[in-house]
Amino acid sequence: MVGRPGSMIDALNAADSRRNPVAGTRLGARIMKVVFRAPTWLYDNGFGWALGQRFLCLTHRGRTSRRRYRTVLEVIGRDPAADEYLVIAGFGRTADWYRNIEANPEAGVTVGRHHFAARHRVLTESEAESAVAAYERAHRAITPVIRRVLSRLLGWRYDGSEAARRRLAAELPVVALRPLTGGRREDAT
């Protein structure tokens, strides 16, 4: 079983098949699919709290369909003073969730056991560069993996240099999500 054409699973499988004989196989595709869908499954089945503040579930409305969608995103940063969670649009400005919140700002966020109505703002390129640099510093042990994944998403070799970070910030928007009301949150039920 393989991911949808153009999906992150497809991109990782294609690149890894040259280096890892299992990754290009059906078994490798299944494993990657399970790994990438695990956070969504956890949120869908009431276990999102197990992910702590590492992932959040964004509930948003389709820009044309007006249907509700849920997307699980990795939190790349947290600004407690501004009460913001930072996420990155890994597929750039064409990511459906990104296009949806730009068209219909009404959104909900669930982080752990907390849920809140959210507003968003797109970070400036300078803020995005700082956020990505902080994320890399906070996760030094997995920085090579982060850079490999970012390289595949970007389509060019991301090496973590200032120039590469500046280019990344121009191509992949970083979005800050914060509660609509001054930090008041509801417990998720």
N, CA, C and O of each residue as an XYZ file, in Angstrom:
756
protein
N       0.851     -1.169      0.000
C       0.000      0.000      0.000
C       0.899      1.235      0.000
O       1.859      1.299      0.769
N       0.611      2.182     -0.823
C       1.419      3.399     -0.908
C       0.543      4.592     -0.601
O      -0.684      4.507     -0.640
N       1.195      5.718     -0.290
C       0.454      6.940     -0.004
C      -0.097      7.546     -1.280
O       0.235      7.124     -2.388
N      -0.949      8.549     -1.098
C      -1.473      9.273     -2.248
C      -0.315      9.869     -3.022
O       0.692     10.248     -2.424
N      -0.433      9.960     -4.346
C       0.637     10.596     -5.119
C       0.900     12.001     -4.576
O      -0.026     12.787     -4.375
N       2.154     12.293     -4.348
C       2.528     13.607     -3.844
C       2.478     13.722     -2.334
O       2.780     14.784     -1.791
N       2.103     12.651     -1.639
C       2.016     12.720     -0.185
C       3.407     12.621      0.430
O       4.370     12.247     -0.241
N       3.502     12.963      1.718
C       4.778     12.864      2.419
C       5.246     11.412      2.429
O       6.440     11.148      2.291
N       4.323     10.474      2.588
C       4.675      9.056      2.598
C       5.318      8.680      1.272
O       6.349      8.009      1.251
N       4.720      9.107      0.170
C       5.269      8.845     -1.158
C       6.677      9.427     -1.294
O       7.585      8.762     -1.790
N       6.847     10.665     -0.852
C       8.146     11.335     -0.974
C       9.219     10.599     -0.180
O      10.324     10.377     -0.676
N       8.890     10.224      1.047
C       9.874      9.519      1.870
C      10.177      8.139      1.308
O      11.335      7.720      1.297
N       9.163      7.428      0.845
C       9.386      6.098      0.280
C      10.261      6.159     -0.963
O      11.176      5.350     -1.120
N       9.991      7.105     -1.837
C      10.757      7.210     -3.076
C      12.225      7.483     -2.779
O      13.107      6.860     -3.371
N      12.487      8.404     -1.871
C      13.871      8.744     -1.564
C      14.566      7.629     -0.795
O      15.741      7.356     -1.041
N      13.869      6.983      0.125
C      14.490      5.940      0.939
C      14.686      4.638      0.192
O      15.529      3.832      0.587
N      13.939      4.403     -0.871
C      14.038      3.118     -1.565
C      15.438      2.898     -2.135
O      15.864      1.758     -2.318
N      16.148      3.983     -2.414
C      17.508      3.844     -2.934
C      18.483      3.410     -1.846
O      19.433      2.678     -2.126
N      18.262      3.852     -0.605
C      19.177      3.554      0.492
C      18.720      2.388      1.353
O      19.547      1.651      1.890
N      17.427      2.219      1.488
C      16.879      1.226      2.401
C      16.000      0.264      1.615
O      14.944      0.663      1.125
N      16.410     -0.987      1.485
C      15.642     -1.921      0.671
C      14.230     -2.173      1.191
O      13.361     -2.565      0.412
N      13.973     -1.961      2.483
C      12.627     -2.188      3.025
C      11.707     -1.014      2.728
O      10.511     -1.207      2.506
N      12.258      0.226      2.722
C      11.427      1.419      2.582
C      10.665      1.458      1.268
O       9.552      1.983      1.222
N      11.230      0.919      0.208
C      10.558      0.951     -1.082
C       9.577     -0.195     -1.277
O       8.940     -0.295     -2.326
N       9.452     -1.053     -0.285
C       8.558     -2.204     -0.391
C       7.174     -1.862      0.123
O       6.952     -0.806      0.714
N       6.251     -2.780     -0.116
C       4.901     -2.587      0.421
C       4.932     -2.539      1.943
O       4.199     -1.764      2.558
N       5.781     -3.367      2.552
C       5.910     -3.357      4.009
C       6.411     -1.995      4.482
O       5.882     -1.442      5.447
N       7.417     -1.455      3.816
C       7.941     -0.137      4.176
C       6.881      0.941      4.044
O       6.782      1.826      4.893
N       6.089      0.870      2.982
C       5.018      1.847      2.774
C       3.976      1.735      3.880
O       3.483      2.744      4.384
N       3.648      0.507      4.251
C       2.657      0.307      5.322
C       3.167      0.853      6.648
O       2.429      1.496      7.395
N       4.430      0.589      6.929
C       5.014      1.077      8.182
C       4.984      2.605      8.214
O       4.591      3.198      9.219
N       5.396      3.240      7.122
C       5.403      4.703      7.065
C       3.989      5.257      7.194
O       3.774      6.273      7.855
N       3.038      4.600      6.570
C       1.649      5.047      6.640
C       1.157      5.005      8.084
O       0.507      5.940      8.551
N       1.467      3.927      8.782
C       1.067      3.793     10.187
C       1.733      4.881     11.033
O       1.082      5.514     11.864
N       3.021      5.088     10.816
C       3.755      6.088     11.594
C       3.155      7.477     11.390
O       2.934      8.201     12.361
N       2.891      7.858     10.140
C       2.379      9.198      9.875
C       0.918      9.366     10.257
O       0.474     10.487     10.502
N       0.174      8.293     10.313
C      -1.242      8.396     10.683
C      -1.487      8.185     12.171
O      -2.596      8.423     12.649
N      -0.479      7.745     12.907
C      -0.653      7.459     14.335
C      -1.177      8.665     15.124
O      -2.123      8.500     15.895
N      -0.610      9.870     14.969
C      -1.147     11.000     15.735
C      -2.623     11.282     15.422
O      -3.393     11.606     16.326
N      -3.019     11.161     14.156
C      -4.417     11.386     13.785
C      -5.303     10.332     14.434
O      -6.366     10.651     14.967
N      -4.863      9.071     14.389
C      -5.639      7.995     15.007
C      -5.808      8.258     16.499
O      -6.895      8.072     17.045
N      -4.734      8.690     17.160
C      -4.811      8.966     18.594
C      -5.838     10.057     18.888
O      -6.653      9.906     19.799
N      -5.810     11.157     18.129
C      -6.791     12.222     18.343
C      -8.205     11.749     18.013
O      -9.141     12.037     18.759
N      -8.369     11.036     16.918
C      -9.697     10.565     16.517
C     -10.316      9.611     17.529
O     -11.539      9.503     17.609
N      -9.484      8.919     18.301
C      -9.978      7.924     19.248
C      -9.857      8.360     20.710
O      -9.902      7.532     21.619
N      -9.705      9.664     20.922
C      -9.714     10.198     22.280
C      -8.416     10.070     23.053
O      -8.394     10.268     24.267
N      -7.329      9.738     22.358
C      -6.048      9.578     23.037
C      -5.038     10.659     22.650
O      -3.836     10.479     22.846
N      -5.506     11.765     22.109
C      -4.607     12.846     21.715
C      -3.787     13.373     22.880
O      -2.672     13.860     22.695
N      -4.344     13.274     24.083
C      -3.633     13.728     25.282
C      -2.290     13.020     25.433
O      -1.359     13.569     26.022
N      -2.188     11.799     24.901
C      -0.946     11.029     25.035
C       0.222     11.693     24.290
O       1.384     11.415     24.584
N      -0.086     12.555     23.345
C       0.951     13.235     22.568
C       1.463     14.489     23.274
O       2.407     15.127     22.807
N       0.842     14.840     24.394
C       1.259     16.023     25.142
C       1.120     17.274     24.297
O       0.114     17.464     23.613
N       2.130     18.125     24.346
C       2.107     19.360     23.564
C       2.996     19.263     22.333
O       3.315     20.281     21.718
N       3.397     18.057     21.968
C       4.256     17.849     20.799
C       3.470     17.968     19.493
O       4.015     18.382     18.469
N       2.183     17.601     19.535
C       1.299     17.696     18.374
C       0.024     18.405     18.796
O      -0.341     18.401     19.972
N      -0.645     19.010     17.832
C      -1.966     19.575     18.088
C      -2.895     19.142     16.968
O      -2.457     18.778     15.877
N      -4.174     19.190     17.260
C      -5.183     18.854     16.257
C      -5.907     20.141     15.895
O      -6.540     20.766     16.746
N      -5.816     20.532     14.641
C      -6.442     21.747     14.136
C      -7.755     21.369     13.459
O      -7.767     20.567     12.525
N      -8.855     21.945     13.928
C     -10.160     21.737     13.301
C     -10.452     22.987     12.482
O     -10.427     24.101     13.006
N     -10.728     22.800     11.205
C     -10.923     23.940     10.306
C     -12.021     23.628      9.304
O     -12.406     22.470      9.141
N     -12.529     24.657      8.632
C     -13.587     24.509      7.630
C     -12.992     24.600      6.233
O     -12.101     25.409      5.973
N     -13.499     23.759      5.342
C     -13.060     23.794      3.955
C     -13.383     25.133      3.321
O     -14.449     25.700      3.561
N     -12.480     25.630      2.526
C     -12.654     26.962      1.943
C     -13.792     27.030      0.944
O     -14.377     28.098      0.760
N     -14.124     25.921      0.290
C     -15.266     25.922     -0.634
C     -16.390     25.028     -0.132
O     -17.563     25.378     -0.265
N     -16.054     23.893      0.435
C     -17.083     22.942      0.877
C     -17.727     23.344      2.199
O     -18.868     22.972      2.472
N     -17.014     24.091      3.008
C     -17.437     24.469      4.360
C     -17.535     23.259      5.295
O     -18.042     23.375      6.411
N     -17.048     22.097      4.840
C     -17.016     20.904      5.693
C     -15.951     21.075      6.761
O     -14.970     21.791      6.565
N     -16.150     20.414      7.888
C     -15.153     20.431      8.961
C     -14.078     19.399      8.678
O     -14.367     18.266      8.291
N     -12.837     19.808      8.877
C     -11.701     18.906      8.719
C     -10.850     18.984      9.978
O     -10.843     19.991     10.685
N     -10.132     17.896     10.239
C      -9.194     17.864     11.360
C      -7.830     17.458     10.820
O      -7.697     16.474     10.092
N      -6.830     18.231     11.189
C      -5.468     17.966     10.744
C      -4.553     17.978     11.961
O      -4.567     18.927     12.745
N      -3.765     16.931     12.117
C      -2.810     16.875     13.222
C      -1.477     17.433     12.722
O      -0.958     17.013     11.688
N      -0.939     18.381     13.475
C       0.291     19.075     13.099
C       1.305     19.005     14.232
O       0.945     19.039     15.409
N       2.571     18.906     13.863
C       3.617     18.932     14.880
C       3.828     20.365     15.343
O       3.889     21.287     14.530
N       3.937     20.544     16.639
C       4.210     21.858     17.216
C       5.723     22.066     17.164
O       6.481     21.301     17.760
N       6.155     23.103     16.449
C       7.601     23.350     16.358
C       8.068     24.365     17.384
O       9.270     24.564     17.566
N       7.124     25.006     18.055
C       7.499     25.983     19.070
C       6.296     26.404     19.879
O       5.148     26.219     19.476
N       6.588     26.972     21.023
C       5.541     27.427     21.922
C       6.020     28.722     22.535
O       7.136     28.797     23.050
N       5.177     29.746     22.483
C       5.497     31.023     23.113
C       4.500     31.235     24.247
O       3.404     31.746     24.014
N       4.864     30.848     25.477
C       3.925     30.972     26.597
C       3.491     32.416     26.856
O       2.347     32.650     27.246
N       4.380     33.381     26.646
C       4.038     34.785     26.898
C       2.912     35.245     25.977
O       2.009     35.963     26.409
N       2.960     34.839     24.718
C       1.921     35.212     23.751
C       0.818     34.159     23.684
O      -0.181     34.348     22.990
N       0.997     33.043     24.407
C       0.063     31.911     24.401
C      -0.153     31.406     22.974
O      -1.287     31.209     22.537
N       0.954     31.199     22.257
C       0.894     30.743     20.870
C       1.591     29.397     20.700
O       2.607     29.112     21.333
N       1.014     28.589     19.831
C       1.633     27.342     19.383
C       2.067     27.568     17.946
O       1.294     28.099     17.148
N       3.284     27.177     17.600
C       3.804     27.383     16.254
C       3.817     26.070     15.490
O       4.296     25.050     15.985
N       3.282     26.113     14.276
C       3.279     24.951     13.385
C       3.784     25.401     12.023
O       3.740     26.586     11.694
N       4.260     24.454     11.241
C       4.798     24.788      9.924
C       3.950     24.106      8.856
O       3.546     22.954      9.018
N       3.686     24.814      7.775
C       2.942     24.245      6.647
C       3.949     23.490      5.783
O       4.561     24.067      4.885
N       4.116     22.203      6.060
C       5.130     21.385      5.402
C       4.992     21.296      3.896
O       5.977     21.063      3.195
N       3.777     21.479      3.387
C       3.581     21.463      1.941
C       3.403     22.878      1.402
O       2.865     23.074      0.312
N       3.860     23.862      2.177
C       3.840     25.247      1.725
C       2.450     25.851      1.717
O       1.537     25.374      2.391
N       2.312     26.893      0.952
C       1.044     27.622      0.897
C      -0.061     26.856      0.177
O      -1.206     27.306      0.138
N       0.277     25.706     -0.390
C      -0.747     24.891     -1.055
C      -1.344     23.840     -0.125
O      -2.261     23.122     -0.524
N      -0.844     23.735      1.106
C      -1.404     22.776      2.066
C      -2.873     23.126      2.291
O      -3.212     24.287      2.524
N      -3.733     22.129      2.220
C      -5.170     22.384      2.365
C      -5.510     23.078      3.675
O      -6.276     24.041      3.681
N      -4.953     22.605      4.785
C      -5.304     23.218      6.071
C      -4.900     24.690      6.088
O      -5.618     25.525      6.638
N      -3.756     25.010      5.491
C      -3.279     26.391      5.456
C      -4.218     27.252      4.606
O      -4.617     28.340      5.021
N      -4.561     26.763      3.433
C      -5.475     27.507      2.561
C      -6.839     27.676      3.224
O      -7.486     28.713      3.076
N      -7.270     26.649      3.955
C      -8.569     26.725      4.626
C      -8.592     27.783      5.724
O      -9.548     28.554      5.807
N      -7.560     27.839      6.570
C      -7.596     28.833      7.648
C      -7.352     30.246      7.130
O      -7.767     31.219      7.760
N      -6.687     30.363      5.997
C      -6.536     31.685      5.387
C      -7.887     32.167      4.845
O      -8.216     33.349      4.952
N      -8.667     31.247      4.262
C      -9.973     31.612      3.704
C     -11.046     31.733      4.785
O     -11.902     32.616      4.714
N     -11.004     30.855      5.781
C     -11.992     30.824      6.867
C     -11.243     30.771      8.194
O     -10.925     29.684      8.676
N     -10.959     31.913      8.785
C     -10.122     31.933      9.987
C     -10.698     31.186     11.197
O      -9.967     30.886     12.141
N     -11.992     30.885     11.177
C     -12.608     30.156     12.291
C     -11.953     28.777     12.419
O     -12.006     27.968     11.493
N     -11.338     28.521     13.570
C     -10.646     27.244     13.767
C     -10.685     26.862     15.239
O     -10.896     27.700     16.116
N     -10.477     25.589     15.480
C     -10.369     25.088     16.843
C      -9.058     24.340     16.977
O      -8.565     23.761     16.009
N      -8.497     24.349     18.167
C      -7.241     23.649     18.418
C      -7.416     22.777     19.653
O      -7.977     23.202     20.663
N      -6.927     21.556     19.550
C      -6.859     20.667     20.702
C      -5.392     20.319     20.915
O      -4.716     19.822     20.014
N      -4.920     20.590     22.124
C      -3.550     20.250     22.506
C      -3.660     19.467     23.803
O      -4.132     19.982     24.816
N      -3.219     18.218     23.761
C      -3.373     17.385     24.950
C      -4.843     17.242     25.288
O      -5.625     16.760     24.469
N      -5.227     17.657     26.492
C      -6.631     17.573     26.927
C      -7.355     18.913     26.806
O      -8.510     19.033     27.216
N      -6.695     19.905     26.254
C      -7.278     21.248     26.177
C      -7.739     21.575     24.762
O      -7.091     21.232     23.773
N      -8.885     22.254     24.705
C      -9.430     22.678     23.416
C      -9.741     24.169     23.504
O     -10.212     24.654     24.533
N      -9.475     24.885     22.424
C      -9.832     26.298     22.396
C     -10.127     26.749     20.974
O      -9.572     26.232     20.004
N     -11.027     27.739     20.880
C     -11.271     28.407     19.605
C     -10.027     29.246     19.347
O      -9.522     29.919     20.245
N      -9.541     29.197     18.115
C      -8.247     29.823     17.843
C      -8.304     30.832     16.711
O      -9.157     30.777     15.825
N      -7.374     31.736     16.781
C      -7.094     32.626     15.651
C      -5.659     32.333     15.248
O      -4.885     31.773     16.023
N      -5.322     32.711     14.050
C      -3.968     32.428     13.584
C      -3.325     33.685     13.021
O      -3.991     34.661     12.677
N      -2.031     33.620     12.943
C      -1.270     34.638     12.224
C      -0.088     33.930     11.585
O       0.459     32.978     12.141
N       0.292     34.404     10.423
C       1.452     33.850      9.732
C       2.658     34.656     10.190
O       2.661     35.884     10.112
N       3.677     33.961     10.664
C       4.870     34.642     11.148
C       5.596     35.322      9.993
O       5.531     34.870      8.849
N       6.283     36.407     10.307
C       7.133     37.044      9.305
C       8.271     36.072      9.000
O       8.515     35.135      9.760
N       8.954     36.295      7.903
C      10.067     35.407      7.554
C      11.137     35.418      8.639
O      11.728     34.380      8.937
N      11.388     36.570      9.225
C      12.382     36.667     10.298
C      11.942     35.849     11.518
O      12.743     35.119     12.102
N      10.670     35.975     11.898
C      10.144     35.190     13.026
C      10.197     33.695     12.716
O      10.525     32.883     13.581
N       9.871     33.343     11.469
C       9.882     31.934     11.065
C      11.298     31.366     11.130
O      11.497     30.243     11.593
N      12.277     32.136     10.669
C      13.680     31.692     10.743
C      14.074     31.413     12.189
O      14.693     30.390     12.482
N      13.718     32.316     13.084
C      14.039     32.141     14.505
C      13.342     30.918     15.082
O      13.935     30.178     15.868
N      12.087     30.699     14.697
C      11.325     29.552     15.205
C      11.944     28.236     14.747
O      12.055     27.298     15.535
N      12.347     28.160     13.484
C      12.956     26.933     12.957
C      14.315     26.697     13.616
O      14.654     25.562     13.950
N      15.091     27.763     13.805
C      16.392     27.626     14.472
C      16.207     27.124     15.907
O      16.952     26.256     16.361
N      15.227     27.663     16.612
C      14.957     27.232     17.990
C      14.508     25.777     18.025
O      14.888     25.028     18.925
N      13.705     25.379     17.051
C      13.240     23.990     16.967
C      14.427     23.046     16.768
O      14.514     22.002     17.414
N      15.332     23.420     15.878
C      16.518     22.587     15.645
C      17.395     22.505     16.897
O      17.908     21.436     17.227
N      17.566     23.629     17.592
C      18.367     23.615     18.828
C      17.717     22.737     19.898
O      18.407     22.010     20.613
N      16.401     22.806     20.002
C      15.682     22.037     21.025
C      15.681     20.538     20.736
O      15.472     19.726     21.638
N      15.916     20.175     19.474
C      15.867     18.762     19.079
C      17.172     18.342     18.404
O      17.159     17.716     17.344
N      18.289     18.689     19.024
C      19.606     18.402     18.431
C      19.809     16.934     18.103
O      20.439     16.600     17.099
N      19.279     16.060     18.942
C      19.494     14.621     18.728
C      18.879     14.139     17.419
O      19.371     13.186     16.815
N      17.810     14.791     16.981
C      17.157     14.346     15.739
C      17.304     15.358     14.606
O      16.608     15.265     13.594
N      18.203     16.317     14.771
C      18.409     17.330     13.730
C      18.701     16.720     12.360
O      18.170     17.218     11.367
N      19.522     15.662     12.250
C      19.740     15.078     10.918
C      18.437     14.572     10.278
O      18.241     14.710      9.071
N      17.561     13.993     11.086
C      16.273     13.513     10.561
C      15.410     14.698     10.149
O      14.786     14.675      9.087
N      15.371     15.732     10.984
C      14.591     16.934     10.674
C      15.059     17.524      9.346
O      14.241     17.869      8.493
N      16.358     17.638      9.176
C      16.898     18.231      7.943
C      16.596     17.365      6.732
O      16.336     17.881      5.645
N      16.628     16.052      6.913
C      16.319     15.145      5.806
C      14.851     15.289      5.384
O      14.544     15.363      4.195
N      13.962     15.327      6.363
C      12.533     15.479      6.056
C      12.282     16.835      5.406
O      11.566     16.921      4.408
N      12.868     17.897      5.964
C      12.688     19.227      5.370
C      13.245     19.276      3.952
O      12.654     19.910      3.078
N      14.367     18.619      3.715
C      14.947     18.583      2.362
C      13.966     17.962      1.381
O      13.804     18.446      0.261
N      13.320     16.895      1.803
C      12.363     16.226      0.914
C      11.134     17.078      0.673
O      10.619     17.128     -0.444
N      10.660     17.751      1.715
C       9.490     18.611      1.554
C       9.800     19.802      0.652
O       8.968     20.212     -0.157
N      10.993     20.349      0.797
C      11.378     21.537      0.039
C      11.811     21.223     -1.388
O      11.669     22.056     -2.284
N      12.339     20.022     -1.595
C      12.831     19.666     -2.924
C      14.261     20.125     -3.167
O      14.742     20.069     -4.299
N      14.937     20.574     -2.134
C      16.341     20.954     -2.210
C      16.986     20.642     -0.865
O      16.292     20.485      0.139
N      18.320     20.553     -0.845
C      19.039     20.138      0.361
C      19.014     21.238      1.412
O      19.621     22.296      1.245
N      18.302     20.966      2.493
C      18.259     21.887      3.627
C      19.370     21.495      4.590
O      19.368     20.390      5.131
N      20.331     22.412      4.806
C      21.483     22.082      5.653
C      21.495     22.813      6.992
O      22.432     22.648      7.773
N      20.474     23.614      7.268
C      20.404     24.311      8.551
C      21.190     25.606      8.605
O      21.238     26.256      9.649
N      21.808     25.990      7.497
C      22.556     27.255      7.478
C      21.569     28.425      7.514
O      20.372     28.249      7.285
N      22.086     29.617      7.805
C      21.219     30.799      7.825
C      20.564     31.023      6.468
O      19.381     31.355      6.391
N      21.333     30.840      5.399
C      20.784     31.035      4.048
C      19.679     30.015      3.761
O      18.643     30.361      3.193
N      19.901     28.770      4.150
C      18.887     27.735      3.924
C      17.647     28.003      4.771
O      16.523     27.809      4.309
N      17.849     28.447      6.004
C      16.722     28.751      6.882
C      15.912     29.918      6.323
O      14.684     29.917      6.403
N      16.591     30.904      5.762
C      15.912     32.058      5.164
C      15.072     31.600      3.967
O      13.933     32.035      3.796
N      15.644     30.726      3.148
C      14.924     30.197      1.983
C      13.727     29.351      2.430
O      12.648     29.444      1.844
N      13.917     28.530      3.467
C      12.827     27.716      4.007
C      11.685     28.613      4.482
O      10.520     28.351      4.183
N      12.021     29.672      5.224
C      11.004     30.586      5.759
C      10.212     31.267      4.642
O       9.043     31.604      4.828
N      10.840     31.469      3.494
C      10.143     32.074      2.357
C       9.195     31.080      1.684
O       8.186     31.481      1.103
N       9.516     29.783      1.759
C       8.727     28.765      1.061
C       7.683     28.066      1.923
O       6.614     27.705      1.432
N       7.987     27.871      3.211
C       7.075     27.145      4.098
C       6.606     28.072      5.213
O       7.381     28.391      6.115
N       5.355     28.506      5.165
C       4.882     29.425      6.203
C       4.855     28.768      7.585
O       4.509     27.596      7.731
N       5.227     29.548      8.581
C       5.085     29.128      9.974
C       3.890     29.901     10.522
O       3.800     31.120     10.383
N       2.981     29.167     11.146
C       1.721     29.735     11.614
C       1.663     29.664     13.133
O       1.982     28.637     13.732
N       1.252     30.772     13.749
C       1.040     30.816     15.197
C      -0.456     30.696     15.453
O      -1.255     31.409     14.846
N      -0.830     29.797     16.348
C      -2.231     29.598     16.732
C      -2.369     29.976     18.200
O      -1.595     29.522     19.043
N      -3.357     30.807     18.498
C      -3.575     31.233     19.882
C      -5.067     31.263     20.193
O      -5.888     31.374     19.283
N      -5.422     31.165     21.479
C      -6.841     31.210     21.847
C      -7.468     32.545     21.460
O      -6.821     33.591     21.528
N      -8.733     32.497     21.053
C      -9.465     33.723     20.727
C      -9.597     34.610     21.952
O      -9.436     35.827     21.867
N      -9.890     33.996     23.092
C     -10.027     34.752     24.332
C      -8.714     34.675     25.079
O      -7.967     33.709     24.928
N      -8.431     35.668     25.873
C      -7.152     35.803     26.565
C      -6.651     34.594     27.333
O      -6.564     34.632     28.560
N      -6.326     33.533     26.633
C      -5.714     32.378     27.265
C      -6.691     31.435     27.941
O      -6.271     30.406     28.469
N      -7.982     31.750     27.945
C      -8.959     30.868     28.588
C      -9.165     29.636     27.721
O      -9.429     29.742     26.523
N      -9.043     28.483     28.329
C      -9.172     27.230     27.595
C     -10.245     26.371     28.209
O     -10.546     26.464     29.399
N     -10.809     25.541     27.377
C     -11.796     24.578     27.856
C     -11.150     23.213     27.866
O     -10.328     22.906     27.003
N     -11.512     22.389     28.834
C     -11.038     21.009     28.827
C     -11.735     20.269     27.712
O     -12.942     20.412     27.517
N     -10.979     19.480     26.981
C     -11.566     18.666     25.923
C     -12.332     17.528     26.578
O     -11.888     16.944     27.567
N     -13.469     17.231     26.016
C     -14.263     16.126     26.567
C     -14.407     15.024     25.577
O     -15.045     14.012     25.869
